[in-house]
Amino acid sequence: MLDNLESDYDCASAGEDLHQLKQELAALRGQGAEDKETQERIHRLENQISFIMNKCDINH
């Protein structure tokens, strides 16, 4: 998970960052944990992925 995503995010890092975030998200989902902390981490990862894709105009 990235610590801070700001409006001045450098899209040159998007490919590597998205790969890392998606791997982390898949790992968390694969654990099947339903506790609140894990759900919050999953939600934050999803938000970070969406932010980067929107900011950098990346289509699925």
PQR file with spaces between the fields and no chain letter, atoms N, CA, C, O and H, PARSE charges and radii, in Angstrom:
ATOM       1  N    MET     1       0.851   -1.168    0.000 -0.4000 1.5000
ATOM       2  CA   MET     1       0.000    0.000    0.000 -0.0000 2.0000
ATOM       3  C    MET     1       0.901    1.237    0.000  0.5500 1.7000
ATOM       4  O    MET     1       1.903    1.287    0.714 -0.5500 1.4000
ATOM       5  N    LEU     2       0.546    2.193   -0.778 -0.4000 1.5000
ATOM       6  CA   LEU     2       1.303    3.434   -0.825 -0.0000 2.0000
ATOM       7  C    LEU     2       0.908    4.301    0.359  0.5500 1.7000
ATOM       8  O    LEU     2      -0.259    4.357    0.745 -0.5500 1.4000
ATOM       9  H    LEU     2      -0.268    2.153   -1.358  0.4000 1.0000
ATOM      10  N    ASP     3       1.896    4.975    0.926 -0.4000 1.5000
ATOM      11  CA   ASP     3       1.622    5.781    2.110 -0.0000 2.0000
ATOM      12  C    ASP     3       0.784    7.005    1.793  0.5500 1.7000
ATOM      13  O    ASP     3      -0.205    7.285    2.469 -0.5500 1.4000
ATOM      14  H    ASP     3       2.845    4.930    0.611  0.4000 1.0000
ATOM      15  N    ASN     4       1.183    7.723    0.770 -0.4000 1.5000
ATOM      16  CA   ASN     4       0.513    8.985    0.467 -0.0000 2.0000
ATOM      17  C    ASN     4       0.311    9.133   -1.027  0.5500 1.7000
ATOM      18  O    ASN     4       1.271    9.096   -1.797 -0.5500 1.4000
ATOM      19  H    ASN     4       1.987    7.495    0.221  0.4000 1.0000
ATOM      20  N    LEU     5      -0.907    9.298   -1.427 -0.4000 1.5000
ATOM      21  CA   LEU     5      -1.190    9.634   -2.819 -0.0000 2.0000
ATOM      22  C    LEU     5      -1.725   11.052   -2.834  0.5500 1.7000
ATOM      23  O    LEU     5      -2.732   11.363   -2.198 -0.5500 1.4000
ATOM      24  H    LEU     5      -1.687    9.328   -0.802  0.4000 1.0000
ATOM      25  N    GLU     6      -1.040   11.894   -3.563 -0.4000 1.5000
ATOM      26  CA   GLU     6      -1.414   13.302   -3.632 -0.0000 2.0000
ATOM      27  C    GLU     6      -1.812   13.651   -5.063  0.5500 1.7000
ATOM      28  O    GLU     6      -1.600   12.870   -5.991 -0.5500 1.4000
ATOM      29  H    GLU     6      -0.222   11.641   -4.080  0.4000 1.0000
ATOM      30  N    SER     7      -2.386   14.823   -5.220 -0.4000 1.5000
ATOM      31  CA   SER     7      -2.821   15.257   -6.545 -0.0000 2.0000
ATOM      32  C    SER     7      -1.639   15.437   -7.494  0.5500 1.7000
ATOM      33  O    SER     7      -1.827   15.464   -8.710 -0.5500 1.4000
ATOM      34  H    SER     7      -2.558   15.457   -4.466  0.4000 1.0000
ATOM      35  N    ASP     8      -0.420   15.562   -6.953 -0.4000 1.5000
ATOM      36  CA   ASP     8       0.760   15.712   -7.811 -0.0000 2.0000
ATOM      37  C    ASP     8       1.456   14.369   -8.055  0.5500 1.7000
ATOM      38  O    ASP     8       2.649   14.332   -8.358 -0.5500 1.4000
ATOM      39  H    ASP     8      -0.268   15.540   -5.965  0.4000 1.0000
ATOM      40  N    TYR     9       0.714   13.275   -7.923 -0.4000 1.5000
ATOM      41  CA   TYR     9       1.252   11.928   -8.151 -0.0000 2.0000
ATOM      42  C    TYR     9       1.905   11.845   -9.527  0.5500 1.7000
ATOM      43  O    TYR     9       1.356   12.341  -10.510 -0.5500 1.4000
ATOM      44  H    TYR     9      -0.254   13.306   -7.677  0.4000 1.0000
ATOM      45  N    ASP    10       3.079   11.216   -9.594 -0.4000 1.5000
ATOM      46  CA   ASP    10       3.835   11.077  -10.840 -0.0000 2.0000
ATOM      47  C    ASP    10       3.377    9.826  -11.584  0.5500 1.7000
ATOM      48  O    ASP    10       3.649    8.704  -11.157 -0.5500 1.4000
ATOM      49  H    ASP    10       3.525   10.812   -8.795  0.4000 1.0000
ATOM      50  N    CYS    11       2.684   10.027  -12.693 -0.4000 1.5000
ATOM      51  CA   CYS    11       2.131    8.907  -13.452 -0.0000 2.0000
ATOM      52  C    CYS    11       3.217    8.020  -14.063  0.5500 1.7000
ATOM      53  O    CYS    11       2.918    6.918  -14.523 -0.5500 1.4000
ATOM      54  H    CYS    11       2.462   10.939  -13.040  0.4000 1.0000
ATOM      55  N    ALA    12       4.454    8.472  -14.074 -0.4000 1.5000
ATOM      56  CA   ALA    12       5.546    7.635  -14.575 -0.0000 2.0000
ATOM      57  C    ALA    12       5.711    6.398  -13.695  0.5500 1.7000
ATOM      58  O    ALA    12       6.262    5.392  -14.142 -0.5500 1.4000
ATOM      59  H    ALA    12       4.697    9.367  -13.701  0.4000 1.0000
ATOM      60  N    SER    13       5.246    6.463  -12.466 -0.4000 1.5000
ATOM      61  CA   SER    13       5.345    5.341  -11.530 -0.0000 2.0000
ATOM      62  C    SER    13       4.113    4.439  -11.569  0.5500 1.7000
ATOM      63  O    SER    13       4.063    3.426  -10.872 -0.5500 1.4000
ATOM      64  H    SER    13       4.798    7.280  -12.104  0.4000 1.0000
ATOM      65  N    ALA    14       3.136    4.798  -12.368 -0.4000 1.5000
ATOM      66  CA   ALA    14       1.843    4.114  -12.333 -0.0000 2.0000
ATOM      67  C    ALA    14       1.938    2.622  -12.633  0.5500 1.7000
ATOM      68  O    ALA    14       1.312    1.817  -11.942 -0.5500 1.4000
ATOM      69  H    ALA    14       3.177    5.621  -12.934  0.4000 1.0000
ATOM      70  N    GLY    15       2.699    2.242  -13.639 -0.4000 1.5000
ATOM      71  CA   GLY    15       2.786    0.830  -14.004 -0.0000 2.0000
ATOM      72  C    GLY    15       3.275   -0.032  -12.854  0.5500 1.7000
ATOM      73  O    GLY    15       2.664   -1.047  -12.520 -0.5500 1.4000
ATOM      74  H    GLY    15       3.207    2.896  -14.200  0.4000 1.0000
ATOM      75  N    GLU    16       4.364    0.376  -12.260 -0.4000 1.5000
ATOM      76  CA   GLU    16       4.939   -0.377  -11.142 -0.0000 2.0000
ATOM      77  C    GLU    16       4.033   -0.318   -9.914  0.5500 1.7000
ATOM      78  O    GLU    16       3.821   -1.329   -9.245 -0.5500 1.4000
ATOM      79  H    GLU    16       4.860    1.201  -12.531  0.4000 1.0000
ATOM      80  N    ASP    17       3.502    0.863   -9.621 -0.4000 1.5000
ATOM      81  CA   ASP    17       2.642    1.020   -8.444 -0.0000 2.0000
ATOM      82  C    ASP    17       1.369    0.193   -8.575  0.5500 1.7000
ATOM      83  O    ASP    17       0.960   -0.473   -7.624 -0.5500 1.4000
ATOM      84  H    ASP    17       3.674    1.685  -10.164  0.4000 1.0000
ATOM      85  N    LEU    18       0.740    0.232   -9.748 -0.4000 1.5000
ATOM      86  CA   LEU    18      -0.491   -0.533   -9.949 -0.0000 2.0000
ATOM      87  C    LEU    18      -0.236   -2.030   -9.809  0.5500 1.7000
ATOM      88  O    LEU    18      -1.035   -2.748   -9.209 -0.5500 1.4000
ATOM      89  H    LEU    18       1.072    0.773  -10.521  0.4000 1.0000
ATOM      90  N    HIS    19       0.870   -2.494  -10.360 -0.4000 1.5000
ATOM      91  CA   HIS    19       1.214   -3.907  -10.252 -0.0000 2.0000
ATOM      92  C    HIS    19       1.352   -4.308   -8.779  0.5500 1.7000
ATOM      93  O    HIS    19       0.823   -5.333   -8.349 -0.5500 1.4000
ATOM      94  H    HIS    19       1.519   -1.910  -10.848  0.4000 1.0000
ATOM      95  N    GLN    20       2.066   -3.489   -8.025 -0.4000 1.5000
ATOM      96  CA   GLN    20       2.287   -3.768   -6.600 -0.0000 2.0000
ATOM      97  C    GLN    20       0.962   -3.739   -5.826  0.5500 1.7000
ATOM      98  O    GLN    20       0.694   -4.629   -5.019 -0.5500 1.4000
ATOM      99  H    GLN    20       2.495   -2.656   -8.374  0.4000 1.0000
ATOM     100  N    LEU    21       0.150   -2.731   -6.072 -0.4000 1.5000
ATOM     101  CA   LEU    21      -1.116   -2.597   -5.362 -0.0000 2.0000
ATOM     102  C    LEU    21      -2.066   -3.745   -5.685  0.5500 1.7000
ATOM     103  O    LEU    21      -2.741   -4.267   -4.798 -0.5500 1.4000
ATOM     104  H    LEU    21       0.368   -2.008   -6.727  0.4000 1.0000
ATOM     105  N    LYS    22      -2.115   -4.135   -6.950 -0.4000 1.5000
ATOM     106  CA   LYS    22      -3.009   -5.226   -7.353 -0.0000 2.0000
ATOM     107  C    LYS    22      -2.553   -6.558   -6.762  0.5500 1.7000
ATOM     108  O    LYS    22      -3.383   -7.386   -6.388 -0.5500 1.4000
ATOM     109  H    LYS    22      -1.567   -3.712   -7.671  0.4000 1.0000
ATOM     110  N    GLN    23      -1.244   -6.769   -6.676 -0.4000 1.5000
ATOM     111  CA   GLN    23      -0.733   -7.996   -6.051 -0.0000 2.0000
ATOM     112  C    GLN    23      -1.096   -8.024   -4.571  0.5500 1.7000
ATOM     113  O    GLN    23      -1.524   -9.052   -4.047 -0.5500 1.4000
ATOM     114  H    GLN    23      -0.569   -6.097   -6.980  0.4000 1.0000
ATOM     115  N    GLU    24      -0.924   -6.899   -3.910 -0.4000 1.5000
ATOM     116  CA   GLU    24      -1.249   -6.807   -2.487 -0.0000 2.0000
ATOM     117  C    GLU    24      -2.747   -7.041   -2.260  0.5500 1.7000
ATOM     118  O    GLU    24      -3.141   -7.729   -1.319 -0.5500 1.4000
ATOM     119  H    GLU    24      -0.576   -6.063   -4.336  0.4000 1.0000
ATOM     120  N    LEU    25      -3.566   -6.464   -3.126 -0.4000 1.5000
ATOM     121  CA   LEU    25      -5.014   -6.631   -3.024 -0.0000 2.0000
ATOM     122  C    LEU    25      -5.404   -8.096   -3.224  0.5500 1.7000
ATOM     123  O    LEU    25      -6.231   -8.625   -2.481 -0.5500 1.4000
ATOM     124  H    LEU    25      -3.245   -5.905   -3.890  0.4000 1.0000
ATOM     125  N    ALA    26      -4.816   -8.746   -4.219 -0.4000 1.5000
ATOM     126  CA   ALA    26      -5.117  -10.157   -4.479 -0.0000 2.0000
ATOM     127  C    ALA    26      -4.703  -11.027   -3.293  0.5500 1.7000
ATOM     128  O    ALA    26      -5.413  -11.964   -2.930 -0.5500 1.4000
ATOM     129  H    ALA    26      -4.145   -8.317   -4.823  0.4000 1.0000
ATOM     130  N    ALA    27      -3.563  -10.718   -2.695 -0.4000 1.5000
ATOM     131  CA   ALA    27      -3.090  -11.487   -1.543 -0.0000 2.0000
ATOM     132  C    ALA    27      -4.047  -11.337   -0.367  0.5500 1.7000
ATOM     133  O    ALA    27      -4.368  -12.321    0.301 -0.5500 1.4000
ATOM     134  H    ALA    27      -2.986   -9.957   -2.990  0.4000 1.0000
ATOM     135  N    LEU    28      -4.501  -10.125   -0.111 -0.4000 1.5000
ATOM     136  CA   LEU    28      -5.436   -9.890    0.996 -0.0000 2.0000
ATOM     137  C    LEU    28      -6.758  -10.605    0.751  0.5500 1.7000
ATOM     138  O    LEU    28      -7.317  -11.220    1.659 -0.5500 1.4000
ATOM     139  H    LEU    28      -4.241   -9.326   -0.653  0.4000 1.0000
ATOM     140  N    ARG    29      -7.249  -10.522   -0.469 -0.4000 1.5000
ATOM     141  CA   ARG    29      -8.514  -11.189   -0.789 -0.0000 2.0000
ATOM     142  C    ARG    29      -8.361  -12.702   -0.688  0.5500 1.7000
ATOM     143  O    ARG    29      -9.296  -13.402   -0.297 -0.5500 1.4000
ATOM     144  H    ARG    29      -6.795  -10.022   -1.206  0.4000 1.0000
ATOM     145  N    GLY    30      -7.182  -13.202   -1.041 -0.4000 1.5000
ATOM     146  CA   GLY    30      -6.931  -14.631   -0.992 -0.0000 2.0000
ATOM     147  C    GLY    30      -6.885  -15.188    0.414  0.5500 1.7000
ATOM     148  O    GLY    30      -7.115  -16.379    0.621 -0.5500 1.4000
ATOM     149  H    GLY    30      -6.423  -12.633   -1.358  0.4000 1.0000
ATOM     150  N    GLN    31      -6.591  -14.336    1.381 -0.4000 1.5000
ATOM     151  CA   GLN    31      -6.540  -14.768    2.780 -0.0000 2.0000
ATOM     152  C    GLN    31      -7.934  -15.056    3.312  0.5500 1.7000
ATOM     153  O    GLN    31      -8.101  -15.832    4.253 -0.5500 1.4000
ATOM     154  H    GLN    31      -6.405  -13.368    1.213  0.4000 1.0000
ATOM     155  N    GLY    32      -8.923  -14.434    2.713 -0.4000 1.5000
ATOM     156  CA   GLY    32     -10.300  -14.650    3.139 -0.0000 2.0000
ATOM     157  C    GLY    32     -10.631  -14.062    4.494  0.5500 1.7000
ATOM     158  O    GLY    32     -11.654  -14.401    5.089 -0.5500 1.4000
ATOM     159  H    GLY    32      -8.788  -13.803    1.949  0.4000 1.0000
ATOM     160  N    ALA    33      -9.776  -13.187    4.984 -0.4000 1.5000
ATOM     161  CA   ALA    33     -10.024  -12.580    6.294 -0.0000 2.0000
ATOM     162  C    ALA    33     -11.175  -11.589    6.193  0.5500 1.7000
ATOM     163  O    ALA    33     -11.253  -10.799    5.253 -0.5500 1.4000
ATOM     164  H    ALA    33      -8.945  -12.912    4.500  0.4000 1.0000
ATOM     165  N    GLU    34     -12.050  -11.646    7.160 -0.4000 1.5000
ATOM     166  CA   GLU    34     -13.232  -10.781    7.149 -0.0000 2.0000
ATOM     167  C    GLU    34     -13.192   -9.729    8.254  0.5500 1.7000
ATOM     168  O    GLU    34     -14.163   -8.999    8.452 -0.5500 1.4000
ATOM     169  H    GLU    34     -11.987  -12.289    7.924  0.4000 1.0000
ATOM     170  N    ASP    35     -12.072   -9.648    8.976 -0.4000 1.5000
ATOM     171  CA   ASP    35     -12.033   -8.688   10.074 -0.0000 2.0000
ATOM     172  C    ASP    35     -12.024   -7.260    9.537  0.5500 1.7000
ATOM     173  O    ASP    35     -11.695   -7.012    8.377 -0.5500 1.4000
ATOM     174  H    ASP    35     -11.283  -10.241    8.815  0.4000 1.0000
ATOM     175  N    LYS    36     -12.391   -6.343   10.402 -0.4000 1.5000
ATOM     176  CA   LYS    36     -12.570   -4.945   10.005 -0.0000 2.0000
ATOM     177  C    LYS    36     -11.271   -4.332    9.471  0.5500 1.7000
ATOM     178  O    LYS    36     -11.297   -3.586    8.493 -0.5500 1.4000
ATOM     179  H    LYS    36     -12.659   -6.544   11.345  0.4000 1.0000
ATOM     180  N    GLU    37     -10.154   -4.636   10.098 -0.4000 1.5000
ATOM     181  CA   GLU    37      -8.867   -4.063    9.669 -0.0000 2.0000
ATOM     182  C    GLU    37      -8.517   -4.504    8.243  0.5500 1.7000
ATOM     183  O    GLU    37      -8.067   -3.699    7.427 -0.5500 1.4000
ATOM     184  H    GLU    37     -10.133   -5.242   10.893  0.4000 1.0000
ATOM     185  N    THR    38      -8.727   -5.780    7.959 -0.4000 1.5000
ATOM     186  CA   THR    38      -8.427   -6.283    6.617 -0.0000 2.0000
ATOM     187  C    THR    38      -9.367   -5.663    5.596  0.5500 1.7000
ATOM     188  O    THR    38      -8.936   -5.294    4.504 -0.5500 1.4000
ATOM     189  H    THR    38      -9.092   -6.435    8.621  0.4000 1.0000
ATOM     190  N    GLN    39     -10.633   -5.543    5.931 -0.4000 1.5000
ATOM     191  CA   GLN    39     -11.597   -4.930    5.016 -0.0000 2.0000
ATOM     192  C    GLN    39     -11.232   -3.472    4.738  0.5500 1.7000
ATOM     193  O    GLN    39     -11.394   -2.997    3.614 -0.5500 1.4000
ATOM     194  H    GLN    39     -10.984   -5.842    6.818  0.4000 1.0000
ATOM     195  N    GLU    40     -10.746   -2.768    5.744 -0.4000 1.5000
ATOM     196  CA   GLU    40     -10.332   -1.378    5.547 -0.0000 2.0000
ATOM     197  C    GLU    40      -9.110   -1.299    4.640  0.5500 1.7000
ATOM     198  O    GLU    40      -9.020   -0.401    3.803 -0.5500 1.4000
ATOM     199  H    GLU    40     -10.615   -3.154    6.657  0.4000 1.0000
ATOM     200  N    ARG    41      -8.165   -2.230    4.797 -0.4000 1.5000
ATOM     201  CA   ARG    41      -6.982   -2.258    3.934 -0.0000 2.0000
ATOM     202  C    ARG    41      -7.388   -2.552    2.495  0.5500 1.7000
ATOM     203  O    ARG    41      -6.871   -1.930    1.567 -0.5500 1.4000
ATOM     204  H    ARG    41      -8.238   -2.960    5.477  0.4000 1.0000
ATOM     205  N    ILE    42      -8.310   -3.495    2.300 -0.4000 1.5000
ATOM     206  CA   ILE    42      -8.790   -3.820    0.961 -0.0000 2.0000
ATOM     207  C    ILE    42      -9.449   -2.593    0.332  0.5500 1.7000
ATOM     208  O    ILE    42      -9.198   -2.274   -0.830 -0.5500 1.4000
ATOM     209  H    ILE    42      -8.730   -4.001    3.054  0.4000 1.0000
ATOM     210  N    HIS    43     -10.283   -1.915    1.100 -0.4000 1.5000
ATOM     211  CA   HIS    43     -10.965   -0.717    0.604 -0.0000 2.0000
ATOM     212  C    HIS    43      -9.952    0.372    0.232  0.5500 1.7000
ATOM     213  O    HIS    43     -10.094    1.032   -0.797 -0.5500 1.4000
ATOM     214  H    HIS    43     -10.486   -2.174    2.044  0.4000 1.0000
ATOM     215  N    ARG    44      -8.940    0.553    1.068 -0.4000 1.5000
ATOM     216  CA   ARG    44      -7.935    1.577    0.786 -0.0000 2.0000
ATOM     217  C    ARG    44      -7.143    1.225   -0.473  0.5500 1.7000
ATOM     218  O    ARG    44      -6.857    2.100   -1.290 -0.5500 1.4000
ATOM     219  H    ARG    44      -8.825    0.016    1.904  0.4000 1.0000
ATOM     220  N    LEU    45      -6.788   -0.052   -0.631 -0.4000 1.5000
ATOM     221  CA   LEU    45      -6.073   -0.474   -1.836 -0.0000 2.0000
ATOM     222  C    LEU    45      -6.924   -0.233   -3.081  0.5500 1.7000
ATOM     223  O    LEU    45      -6.423    0.260   -4.092 -0.5500 1.4000
ATOM     224  H    LEU    45      -7.021   -0.762    0.033  0.4000 1.0000
ATOM     225  N    GLU    46      -8.194   -0.575   -3.009 -0.4000 1.5000
ATOM     226  CA   GLU    46      -9.096   -0.344   -4.146 -0.0000 2.0000
ATOM     227  C    GLU    46      -9.165    1.141   -4.483  0.5500 1.7000
ATOM     228  O    GLU    46      -9.172    1.517   -5.655 -0.5500 1.4000
ATOM     229  H    GLU    46      -8.601   -0.975   -2.188  0.4000 1.0000
ATOM     230  N    ASN    47      -9.216    1.977   -3.460 -0.4000 1.5000
ATOM     231  CA   ASN    47      -9.255    3.428   -3.682 -0.0000 2.0000
ATOM     232  C    ASN    47      -7.963    3.930   -4.313  0.5500 1.7000
ATOM     233  O    ASN    47      -7.993    4.784   -5.199 -0.5500 1.4000
ATOM     234  H    ASN    47      -9.210    1.672   -2.508  0.4000 1.0000
ATOM     235  N    GLN    48      -6.823    3.400   -3.857 -0.4000 1.5000
ATOM     236  CA   GLN    48      -5.543    3.830   -4.420 -0.0000 2.0000
ATOM     237  C    GLN    48      -5.439    3.424   -5.889  0.5500 1.7000
ATOM     238  O    GLN    48      -4.968    4.201   -6.719 -0.5500 1.4000
ATOM     239  H    GLN    48      -6.799    2.706   -3.137  0.4000 1.0000
ATOM     240  N    ILE    49      -5.879    2.211   -6.204 -0.4000 1.5000
ATOM     241  CA   ILE    49      -5.853    1.744   -7.594 -0.0000 2.0000
ATOM     242  C    ILE    49      -6.740    2.634   -8.453  0.5500 1.7000
ATOM     243  O    ILE    49      -6.335    3.052   -9.538 -0.5500 1.4000
ATOM     244  H    ILE    49      -6.261    1.581   -5.529  0.4000 1.0000
ATOM     245  N    SER    50      -7.935    2.926   -7.981 -0.4000 1.5000
ATOM     246  CA   SER    50      -8.851    3.804   -8.731 -0.0000 2.0000
ATOM     247  C    SER    50      -8.271    5.193   -8.913  0.5500 1.7000
ATOM     248  O    SER    50      -8.374    5.773   -9.994 -0.5500 1.4000
ATOM     249  H    SER    50      -8.264    2.587   -7.100  0.4000 1.0000
ATOM     250  N    PHE    51      -7.662    5.732   -7.865 -0.4000 1.5000
ATOM     251  CA   PHE    51      -7.073    7.066   -7.941 -0.0000 2.0000
ATOM     252  C    PHE    51      -6.008    7.118   -9.035  0.5500 1.7000
ATOM     253  O    PHE    51      -6.012    8.027   -9.864 -0.5500 1.4000
ATOM     254  H    PHE    51      -7.579    5.261   -6.987  0.4000 1.0000
ATOM     255  N    ILE    52      -5.102    6.150   -9.037 -0.4000 1.5000
ATOM     256  CA   ILE    52      -4.019    6.136  -10.020 -0.0000 2.0000
ATOM     257  C    ILE    52      -4.585    5.974  -11.431  0.5500 1.7000
ATOM     258  O    ILE    52      -4.158    6.663  -12.357 -0.5500 1.4000
ATOM     259  H    ILE    52      -5.099    5.411   -8.363  0.4000 1.0000
ATOM     260  N    MET    53      -5.536    5.071  -11.588 -0.4000 1.5000
ATOM     261  CA   MET    53      -6.107    4.841  -12.920 -0.0000 2.0000
ATOM     262  C    MET    53      -6.829    6.085  -13.436  0.5500 1.7000
ATOM     263  O    MET    53      -6.732    6.412  -14.618 -0.5500 1.4000
ATOM     264  H    MET    53      -5.883    4.512  -10.835  0.4000 1.0000
ATOM     265  N    ASN    54      -7.550    6.778  -12.559 -0.4000 1.5000
ATOM     266  CA   ASN    54      -8.246    8.006  -12.961 -0.0000 2.0000
ATOM     267  C    ASN    54      -7.263    9.140  -13.229  0.5500 1.7000
ATOM     268  O    ASN    54      -7.361    9.828  -14.245 -0.5500 1.4000
ATOM     269  H    ASN    54      -7.629    6.512  -11.598  0.4000 1.0000
ATOM     270  N    LYS    55      -6.328    9.330  -12.324 -0.4000 1.5000
ATOM     271  CA   LYS    55      -5.361   10.421  -12.424 -0.0000 2.0000
ATOM     272  C    LYS    55      -4.516   10.287  -13.683  0.5500 1.7000
ATOM     273  O    LYS    55      -4.224   11.276  -14.355 -0.5500 1.4000
ATOM     274  H    LYS    55      -6.248    8.772  -11.498  0.4000 1.0000
ATOM     275  N    CYS    56      -4.128    9.059  -13.995 -0.4000 1.5000
ATOM     276  CA   CYS    56      -3.221    8.815  -15.118 -0.0000 2.0000
ATOM     277  C    CYS    56      -3.955    8.390  -16.386  0.5500 1.7000
ATOM     278  O    CYS    56      -3.327    8.016  -17.377 -0.5500 1.4000
ATOM     279  H    CYS    56      -4.365    8.255  -13.449  0.4000 1.0000
ATOM     280  N    ASP    57      -5.295    8.449  -16.351 -0.4000 1.5000
ATOM     281  CA   ASP    57      -6.130    8.134  -17.494 -0.0000 2.0000
ATOM     282  C    ASP    57      -5.825    6.745  -18.060  0.5500 1.7000
ATOM     283  O    ASP    57      -5.600    6.579  -19.259 -0.5500 1.4000
ATOM     284  H    ASP    57      -5.805    8.753  -15.546  0.4000 1.0000
ATOM     285  N    ILE    58      -5.823    5.756  -17.166 -0.4000 1.5000
ATOM     286  CA   ILE    58      -5.559    4.373  -17.538 -0.0000 2.0000
ATOM     287  C    ILE    58      -6.877    3.619  -17.577  0.5500 1.7000
ATOM     288  O    ILE    58      -7.653    3.653  -16.622 -0.5500 1.4000
ATOM     289  H    ILE    58      -6.006    5.891  -16.192  0.4000 1.0000
ATOM     290  N    ASN    59      -7.121    2.942  -18.686 -0.4000 1.5000
ATOM     291  CA   ASN    59      -8.319    2.116  -18.804 -0.0000 2.0000
ATOM     292  C    ASN    59      -8.011    0.712  -18.329  0.5500 1.7000
ATOM     293  O    ASN    59      -6.858    0.280  -18.347 -0.5500 1.4000
ATOM     294  H    ASN    59      -6.491    2.914  -19.462  0.4000 1.0000
ATOM     295  N    HIS    60      -9.037    0.006  -17.907 -0.4000 1.5000
ATOM     296  CA   HIS    60      -8.845   -1.371  -17.433 -0.0000 2.0000
ATOM     297  C    HIS    60      -8.226   -2.115  -18.546  0.5500 1.7000
ATOM     298  O    HIS    60      -7.954   -3.308  -18.415 -0.5500 1.4000
ATOM     299  H    HIS    60      -9.973    0.357  -17.892  0.4000 1.0000
